[in-house]
Amino acid sequence: MAKTPRGRPFQPGQSGNPKGRPPAEICLTALLRAALAERDVDGKRTKARAVIDALIEQACEGKTAAIQQIFERIDGLLQPILEGPALDLEAVARRMREKATERAGITGGPALPDPQRPGPV
C-alpha cells in the first residue's frame, strides 16, 4: 500500500477540489418562498397575500385554529416557565391589601376589601 505524501499533496496552483463545491439542493423553504411570491390567477395579489387573507377570514368566522395561528405569528409562541420558584398569587394579593390598608390608615382613604372576610358589598 502506497503512502500519501505529507505536507503538500497538490502542486502549487492546482486545486484540491477541481470540480468545486457541489450545487446546493433546493430546500423546501426556498420552494415555498418562491411559490408564495407568485401572483394569483387575477394577478392583483401575491399568493402569500391570498393565504393571509384566507387566514384572517377564518379567524373572523371564529375558527380558533386560525385565531391561534395569527396570535402566534404576531406575539410569538408563549414559552412555559420551567425554572424558578412558583409565584404565590394569594400571598401577593394579601400583601397588596396590607399595603393598601397601611396607606388608607395614613392618608384616610378607602382600603381594599379582604375577600376572606364577609362584609357589606
MOMONOR-V191330 format. One record per residue. N is the residue number from 1. RES is the residue in three letters. SS is DSSP state (H for helix, E for strand, L for the rest). PHI is phi as a letter, one per 20 degrees, with the letter a starting at -180 (none if undefined). D_FIRST is the distance of its C-alpha to the first C-alpha in Angstrom with 1 decimal. Layout:
# MOMONOR-V191330
N_RES_SS_PHI_D_FIRST, N_RES_SS_PHI_D_FIRST
This chain:
# MOMONOR-V191330
1_MET_L_none_0.0, 2_ALA_L_e_3.8, 3_LYS_L_e_6.5, 4_THR_L_f_9.6, 5_PRO_L_f_12.6, 6_ARG_L_e_15.3, 7_GLY_L_n_18.8, 8_ARG_L_d_19.5, 9_PRO_L_f_16.8, 10_PHE_L_d_19.7, 11_GLN_L_f_22.2, 12_PRO_L_g_25.7, 13_GLY_L_n_27.7, 14_GLN_L_e_24.9, 15_SER_L_f_24.9, 16_GLY_L_e_22.1, 17_ASN_L_c_23.9, 18_PRO_L_f_25.3, 19_LYS_L_e_27.0, 20_GLY_L_n_28.7, 21_ARG_L_f_29.7, 22_PRO_L_f_30.2, 23_PRO_L_f_33.9, 24_ALA_L_f_35.5, 25_GLU_L_f_36.9, 26_ILE_L_f_40.6, 27_CYS_L_e_41.8, 28_LEU_H_f_45.0, 29_THR_H_f_46.8, 30_ALA_H_f_46.5, 31_LEU_H_f_47.7, 32_LEU_H_f_50.6, 33_ARG_H_f_51.6, 34_ALA_H_f_51.6, 35_ALA_H_f_53.7, 36_LEU_H_f_56.2, 37_ALA_H_f_56.6, 38_GLU_L_f_57.9, 39_ARG_E_e_61.6, 40_ASP_L_f_63.4, 41_VAL_L_g_65.4, 42_ASP_L_e_68.4, 43_GLY_L_m_66.3, 44_LYS_L_e_68.4, 45_ARG_L_b_65.9, 46_THR_E_f_62.2, 47_LYS_H_f_60.8, 48_ALA_H_f_60.0, 49_ARG_H_f_63.8, 50_ALA_H_f_64.7, 51_VAL_H_f_62.5, 52_ILE_H_f_64.2, 53_ASP_H_f_67.6, 54_ALA_H_f_67.0, 55_LEU_H_f_65.8, 56_ILE_H_f_68.9, 57_GLU_H_f_71.1, 58_GLN_H_f_69.8, 59_ALA_H_f_70.3, 60_CYS_H_f_73.8, 61_GLU_L_e_74.4, 62_GLY_L_n_73.6, 63_LYS_L_f_70.2, 64_THR_H_f_68.7, 65_ALA_H_f_65.1, 66_ALA_H_f_65.7, 67_ILE_H_f_67.6, 68_GLN_H_f_64.8, 69_GLN_H_g_62.2, 70_ILE_H_f_64.5, 71_PHE_H_f_65.0, 72_GLU_H_f_61.3, 73_ARG_H_f_60.5, 74_ILE_H_e_63.4, 75_ASP_H_e_63.3, 76_GLY_L_n_59.8, 77_LEU_L_f_58.9, 78_LEU_L_f_60.7, 79_GLN_L_e_58.5, 80_PRO_L_f_59.9, 81_ILE_L_e_60.5, 82_LEU_L_d_58.1, 83_GLU_L_c_58.6, 84_GLY_L_n_61.7, 85_PRO_L_f_65.1, 86_ALA_L_f_67.1, 87_LEU_L_e_70.1, 88_ASP_L_e_73.4, 89_LEU_H_f_75.5, 90_GLU_H_f_78.7, 91_ALA_H_f_78.5, 92_VAL_H_f_78.0, 93_ALA_H_f_81.0, 94_ARG_H_f_83.1, 95_ARG_H_f_82.3, 96_MET_H_f_83.2, 97_ARG_H_f_86.5, 98_GLU_H_f_87.2, 99_LYS_H_f_86.5, 100_ALA_H_f_88.8, 101_THR_H_f_91.5, 102_GLU_H_f_91.3, 103_ARG_H_f_91.6, 104_ALA_H_f_94.5, 105_GLY_H_f_96.3, 106_ILE_H_f_95.9, 107_THR_H_e_96.6, 108_GLY_L_n_98.9, 109_GLY_L_e_96.8, 110_PRO_L_f_95.8, 111_ALA_L_e_93.1, 112_LEU_L_f_90.4, 113_PRO_L_f_91.5, 114_ASP_L_e_89.9, 115_PRO_L_f_88.7, 116_GLN_L_e_89.1, 117_ARG_L_d_92.9, 118_PRO_L_f_95.1, 119_GLY_L_a_97.6, 120_PRO_L_f_99.4, 121_VAL_L_d_97.3
